[in-house]
Amino acid sequence: MFARQILPALLLTFCATAALLGLQDPRPALAEAPVWQDDFKAALQTAREQDKPIFLVFRCVP
């Protein structure tokens, strides 16, 4: 008798709690602002020191 009354209530409470926690938006990680460099050799050296990739943009500047 006890299990028939308590078990559904516990199950409902668990499901409601899980649903409410699942609806919350996690906070996004704060990203570092990109540092733009004009000197390719300096940028390459910095990328090697920090073990980070380089985003290289080729453009024609009049």
Secondary structure, DSSP 4 states (H G I P E B T S, - for coil): -HHHHHHHHHHHHHHHHHHHHHHSPPPPPPPPPP---S-HHHHHHHHHHHT-----------
